[in-house]
């Protein structure tokens, strides 16, 4: 019986796969999650949705769209995946995660449905699928005006694709999760473009490689949906990129917003913001009352943890960024170069076991003076979400001909303590490789900050 938040959270977390499993056919996985959400009463049909797919920038773009809608006065649901600290981040309303009490209550409501589910016919439900249904049910219960839904993996067969969205957004597509989505860019793009549907008034795409763009164009044409392409139909002119954020002009075919400031850091965040602004323009066309002032205010007040987030401890700067594929590392290095053009970093690096890291580590060569290879904390060290072994990271660093210092510390908390102790006062420390890594370090740093403040008050 579930009575407390701790019990409710553990009940849901027990559905995280304990060992790596062979990918099942996408249609089978989708049939499973579709049936589960149908048994929940198809809650996604109770409110309009905006659906986001892509390889990089999905979370930031989803967050920014939700922030604009909330600022414009709409009660806005937001489903994000993955979470950084708390499972409750996956079900947000007006950019606030679900409370412990409501999480417990919702878990009690969906538990009988989970237990009635026909596992023999459809296969085992997994954590991500349950949380997708959970979020949709929560948004219906709370009577949101609109929901912004980020895909978990891919698009065509992702559980979130049960929605008949008003607008579809596709962020940059690149290589990631190839063991599931396909080994070629066109196969990955076909999967991501699976969110394009006849129900949409528009689909908005970031700049894509030609192969991926052609797939998106064909899919939009086939569904009869108006397609807007970044750098053709809209775009940004970046004026300044600093550690406070990015200043840019947004240009549409017949509109322009000058001096837009987004408090998320990096040139790539201006491009994510462009997708969000274009979405706001398209929502205006179908009746949403969104003003330029709403857009500017929302973007200037944005805080999205773990995305080039800068924390201070004892005079040292810690840059936390959850980059975990080549495209995201490219954006990370671009941001490091624009914000800290003359600096070299101490890098704490840990990633998931299923990640290809050779090219990502090569990108860090130009910005890192020391790389500390480590492992984020994991309950079993098994399964798809477990950390990659330190020895493998070391092999890849040697293979990449990294010229700086290499340190091996298998425990992430110990690695952080080592870096804090051994680094100089003005050193800048980069923490990256996975949101698991960033989330764990962020939690430890905040604890250390509080401890430091307490000591200062006593003095």
C-alpha positions in Angstrom: 0.0 0.0 0.0 1.3 3.5 -0.9 0.9 6.0 1.9 3.9 8.3 1.6 5.7 10.2 -1.1 8.8 8.0 -0.5 6.8 4.9 -1.2 5.1 6.4 -4.3 8.5 7.4 -5.7 10.0 4.0 -5.1 7.0 2.3 -6.7 7.5 4.2 -9.9 11.3 3.9 -9.8 11.0 0.1 -9.6 10.0 0.2 -13.2 13.5 1.5 -14.3 15.2 -1.4 -16.2 17.7 -3.1 -13.9 19.7 -4.6 -16.8 20.3 -3.7 -20.4 17.6 -5.1 -22.7 17.4 -5.8 -26.4 15.4 -3.1 -28.2 11.9 -4.3 -29.2 10.3 -3.3 -32.4 9.0 0.3 -32.2 5.4 -0.6 -33.1 5.3 -3.1 -30.2 6.6 -0.5 -27.7 4.1 2.1 -29.0 1.2 -0.3 -28.8 2.1 -1.0 -25.2 2.3 2.6 -24.0 -0.8 3.6 -26.1 -2.8 0.9 -24.4 -1.6 2.1 -21.0 -2.6 5.7 -21.7 -5.9 4.5 -23.2 -6.6 2.6 -19.9 -5.9 6.0 -18.1 -8.8 7.4 -20.1 -6.7 9.1 -22.9 -6.2 12.2 -20.7 -4.1 13.9 -23.5 -7.3 14.6 -25.4 -8.5 17.0 -22.7 -6.2 19.9 -23.6 -4.2 21.1 -26.7 -0.6 20.1 -26.9 2.7 21.3 -28.4 5.0 18.4 -29.2 8.8 18.6 -29.4 11.3 16.0 -30.9 14.9 16.1 -31.9 18.4 15.1 -30.8 19.6 18.3 -29.0 17.8 21.2 -27.4 14.5 19.5 -26.8 14.4 20.2 -23.1 15.5 23.9 -23.4 13.1 24.6 -26.2 10.2 22.9 -24.4 11.0 24.9 -21.2 11.1 28.2 -23.1 7.8 27.6 -24.9 6.2 26.7 -21.6 7.7 29.8 -20.0 6.3 32.0 -22.7 2.8 30.5 -22.4 2.8 30.8 -18.6 3.9 34.4 -18.8 1.0 35.1 -21.2 -1.4 33.8 -18.5 -2.0 30.2 -19.7 -2.0 27.4 -17.2 0.7 25.3 -18.9 1.7 21.7 -18.4 5.3 20.7 -19.1 6.6 17.1 -19.5 10.4 16.9 -19.7 12.6 13.8 -20.0 15.1 13.2 -18.4 14.9 14.8 -15.0 17.9 16.4 -13.3 17.2 15.9 -9.5 13.7 14.8 -8.9 11.3 12.5 -10.7 8.7 15.2 -10.1 10.3 17.5 -12.7 8.7 15.3 -15.4 5.2 16.7 -14.5 5.3 20.5 -14.2 2.6 23.1 -14.3 3.6 26.7 -14.8 7.2 25.7 -14.5 6.7 24.2 -11.0 7.2 20.5 -10.5 4.3 18.5 -9.1 4.1 18.6 -5.3 5.0 15.5 -3.2 1.4 15.2 -2.1 0.0 15.3 -5.6 2.6 13.0 -6.8 1.6 10.5 -4.1 -2.1 11.0 -5.0 -1.5 10.5 -8.7 0.6 7.4 -8.1 -2.3 5.9 -6.1 -4.7 6.6 -9.0 -2.6 5.0 -11.7 -1.4 2.0 -9.6 -4.6 0.0 -10.2 -4.3 0.6 -14.0 -0.6 -0.6 -13.9 -1.6 -3.7 -12.0 -4.5 -4.5 -14.4 -2.2 -4.0 -17.4 -1.9 -7.1 -19.7 1.8 -7.8 -19.6 1.5 -11.1 -21.4 -0.1 -9.4 -24.4 1.8 -6.0 -24.5 5.0 -6.6 -22.5 6.3 -4.9 -19.4 5.7 -1.2 -18.9 8.9 0.8 -18.2 9.5 3.9 -16.1 9.6 6.4 -19.0 6.3 5.1 -20.3 4.6 5.2 -16.9 5.8 8.8 -16.4 4.5 9.8 -19.8 1.0 8.6 -18.9 1.4 10.0 -15.4 2.1 13.5 -16.7 -0.7 13.5 -19.2 -3.2 12.3 -16.5 -1.9 15.0 -14.0 -2.4 17.7 -16.6 -6.0 16.6 -17.3 -6.7 16.4 -13.5 -5.4 20.0 -13.0 -7.3 21.3 -16.1 -4.3 22.9 -17.9 -5.0 25.3 -20.8 -2.2 23.7 -22.8 0.6 21.2 -22.4 4.1 21.2 -23.8 5.3 17.6 -24.3 8.9 16.6 -24.9 9.5 13.2 -26.5 11.4 10.6 -24.5 13.2 8.9 -27.4 12.7 9.3 -31.1 9.2 10.4 -32.0 7.3 7.9 -34.2 7.1 5.2 -31.6 7.6 7.3 -28.5 4.8 7.1 -25.9 4.2 10.8 -26.2 3.1 10.4 -29.8 -0.4 9.5 -28.7 -1.0 13.3 -28.7 -2.6 15.0 -31.6 -0.7 18.2 -31.2 -1.5 21.7 -32.5 2.2 22.4 -33.3 5.2 20.2 -33.8 8.8 21.3 -33.3 11.9 19.4 -34.4 15.1 20.5 -32.9 18.5 19.6 -34.5 18.7 15.9 -35.5 22.0 14.1 -35.1 23.4 10.7 -34.2 22.3 9.4 -30.8 20.5 6.2 -29.5 21.5 4.5 -32.8 20.9 1.0 -31.4 17.2 2.0 -31.2 16.6 4.7 -33.8 18.9 3.5 -36.6 22.5 3.7 -37.7 21.9 6.3 -40.5 20.8 10.0 -40.2 17.8 9.5 -42.5 16.5 6.6 -40.4 16.9 8.7 -37.2 15.1 11.6 -39.0 12.2 9.4 -40.1 11.7 8.4 -36.4 11.9 12.0 -35.2 9.6 13.4 -38.0 7.0 10.8 -36.9 5.5 13.5 -34.6 4.4 15.5 -37.7 0.6 15.0 -38.0 -2.4 16.4 -39.9 -3.7 17.8 -36.6 -1.0 20.4 -36.6 -1.4 23.9 -37.9 2.4 24.1 -38.3 5.6 22.3 -37.9 8.8 24.2 -37.0 12.2 22.9 -37.7 15.7 24.0 -36.5 18.6 24.0 -39.0 19.2 20.5 -40.1 21.7 18.5 -42.1 20.4 18.1 -45.6 19.5 14.4 -45.3 17.4 15.1 -42.2 15.8 18.2 -43.6 14.7 16.3 -46.7 12.9 13.8 -44.5 11.1 16.5 -42.6 10.1 18.3 -45.8 8.6 15.1 -47.3 6.8 14.2 -44.1 5.3 17.6 -43.7 4.2 17.6 -47.4 2.7 14.1 -47.0 0.7 15.2 -43.9 -0.4 18.5 -45.5 1.2 20.6 -42.7 2.8 24.0 -43.2 6.5 23.8 -42.5 8.8 26.6 -41.3 12.5 26.2 -41.5 15.1 28.0 -39.4 17.4 30.3 -41.5 14.8 30.2 -44.4 11.6 31.4 -42.8 12.9 32.7 -39.5 16.2 33.0 -37.6 18.3 35.0 -35.2 21.2 37.5 -35.4 23.3 37.0 -32.3 24.7 40.3 -30.9 26.4 39.2 -27.7 27.0 35.9 -25.8 28.2 36.1 -22.2 28.0 34.1 -18.9 24.7 36.0 -18.2 23.0 34.9 -21.3 22.6 35.7 -25.0 21.4 38.9 -26.7 19.9 38.6 -30.2 17.4 39.9 -32.8 14.7 37.5 -34.0 13.7 37.8 -37.6 10.6 36.4 -39.2 9.6 36.9 -42.8 7.3 39.8 -41.9 8.2 40.5 -38.2 11.3 41.4 -36.2 11.9 41.5 -32.4 15.1 43.4 -31.6 17.3 43.1 -28.5 15.8 39.9 -27.2 17.8 38.7 -24.1 17.7 35.0 -23.1 19.2 34.2 -19.7 20.1 30.7 -20.8 23.8 30.7 -21.8 25.3 30.0 -25.2 24.7 30.8 -28.9 22.7 27.6 -29.2 20.2 28.9 -26.7 19.4 31.8 -29.0 18.6 29.2 -31.6 16.4 27.3 -29.2 14.7 30.6 -28.3 14.1 31.2 -32.0 12.1 27.9 -32.1 10.1 29.0 -29.1 9.4 32.5 -30.5 8.3 31.1 -33.8 6.0 28.7 -31.9 4.5 31.7 -30.1 3.9 33.4 -33.4 2.1 30.4 -34.8 0.0 30.0 -31.6 -1.1 33.7 -32.0 -2.4 32.7 -35.5 -4.8 30.1 -33.9 -6.1 32.4 -31.2 -3.5 32.5 -28.4 -3.1 36.0 -26.9 0.7 36.3 -26.7 2.4 39.7 -26.8 6.0 40.6 -27.6 6.3 41.7 -24.0 5.4 38.2 -22.8 8.1 36.7 -25.0 10.8 39.1 -23.9 9.9 38.8 -20.2 9.8 35.0 -20.3 13.1 34.6 -22.1 14.9 37.1 -19.9 13.8 35.3 -16.7 14.6 31.8 -17.8 16.4 29.4 -15.5 17.0 25.8 -16.8 19.3 23.9 -14.4 22.1 21.8 -15.8 22.4 23.7 -19.1 25.6 25.7 -18.9 24.6 26.5 -15.4 27.3 28.4 -13.4 27.7 27.8 -9.7 30.3 29.4 -7.4 32.1 27.7 -4.5 35.0 29.4 -2.7 35.8 31.7 -5.6 35.8 28.8 -8.1 33.4 28.6 -11.0 31.7 25.3 -11.7 30.0 25.1 -15.2 27.4 22.3 -15.2 26.3 21.1 -18.6 24.6 17.8 -19.4 26.1 17.4 -22.9 26.0 13.7 -23.8 26.3 13.4 -27.6 28.4 14.9 -30.3 26.0 17.7 -31.2 25.6 18.8 -27.6 29.4 18.7 -27.1 29.8 20.9 -30.2 27.3 23.4 -28.6 29.1 23.2 -25.3 32.6 23.9 -26.8 31.1 26.8 -28.9 29.7 28.3 -25.7 32.9 27.8 -23.7 34.7 29.6 -26.5 32.3 32.5 -26.6 31.9 33.0 -22.9 35.5 32.1 -21.8 37.6 32.5 -24.9 41.0 32.5 -23.2 40.4 29.9 -20.4 41.3 26.2 -20.0 39.2 24.1 -17.7 39.4 21.2 -15.3 36.8 18.8 -16.5 35.0 16.2 -14.4 33.6 13.7 -16.9 31.3 10.7 -16.5 28.8 9.4 -19.0 26.2 6.5 -19.4 27.5 3.1 -20.5 25.7 3.2 -23.9 27.3 6.4 -25.1 29.8 6.8 -28.0 32.3 9.3 -26.6 35.4 9.2 -28.8 34.5 12.3 -30.8 33.0 14.1 -27.8 36.2 13.8 -25.9 38.2 15.0 -28.9 36.1 18.2 -28.9 37.1 18.9 -25.2 40.8 18.8 -26.2 40.9 22.5 -27.1 39.3 23.6 -23.8 40.4 21.2 -21.1 43.8 21.3 -19.3 42.8 18.4 -17.0 40.2 15.7 -17.4 39.1 13.7 -14.3 37.5 10.5 -15.5 34.9 9.2 -13.0 31.6 7.3 -12.5 28.4 8.8 -11.4 26.6 7.0 -8.5 24.3 4.2 -9.6 22.4 1.7 -7.5 23.5 -1.4 -9.4 26.1 -0.3 -12.1 24.1 -2.4 -14.5 21.5 -1.5 -17.2 21.3 1.2 -19.9 21.5 4.0 -17.4 24.6 2.8 -15.6 27.9 4.7 -15.9 30.6 3.9 -18.4 33.7 2.3 -16.8 36.6 4.7 -16.0 39.1 2.5 -17.8 37.2 2.8 -21.1 37.1 6.6 -20.7 40.9 6.6 -20.1 41.4 4.5 -23.3 39.4 7.0 -25.3 41.3 9.9 -23.9 44.6 8.3 -24.8 43.2 7.5 -28.3 42.1 11.1 -28.7 45.7 12.2 -28.0 44.7 14.5 -25.1 47.7 16.6 -24.2 46.6 17.7 -20.7 46.6 15.9 -17.4 44.4 12.8 -16.9 43.2 11.7 -13.5 41.2 8.6 -12.7 38.9 8.5 -9.7 36.0 5.9 -9.9 33.8 7.7 -7.3 32.1 11.0 -8.4 31.8 12.5 -4.9 35.5 11.7 -4.3 36.4 13.2 -7.7 34.6 16.4 -6.8 36.3 16.6 -3.4 39.7 16.0 -5.1 39.1 18.8 -7.7 37.9 21.3 -5.0 41.0 20.5 -2.9 43.6 20.5 -5.7 42.4 23.3 -7.9 43.4 27.0 -7.7 41.1 29.7 -6.4 40.4 31.2 -9.9 40.1 27.8 -11.7 37.0 27.0 -13.7 35.7 23.5 -13.4 33.5 22.0 -16.1 31.2 19.1 -15.2 29.7 17.2 -18.1 29.0 13.9 -19.9 25.5 13.2 -18.6 22.6 14.7 -16.7 23.2 12.0 -14.1 26.7 13.4 -13.6 25.5 17.0 -13.5 22.6 16.3 -11.2 24.8 14.5 -8.7 27.5 17.2 -8.7 24.9 20.0 -8.5 23.3 18.5 -5.4 26.8 18.1 -3.7 27.8 21.7 -4.6 24.6 23.1 -3.2 25.1 21.2 0.0 28.7 22.5 0.2 27.5 26.1 -0.4 25.0 25.8 2.5 27.7 24.4 4.8 30.0 27.3 3.8 27.4 29.9 4.6 26.6 28.3 7.9 30.3 28.4 8.9 30.6 32.0 7.9 27.5 33.0 10.0 29.1 31.3 13.0 32.3 33.3 12.5 
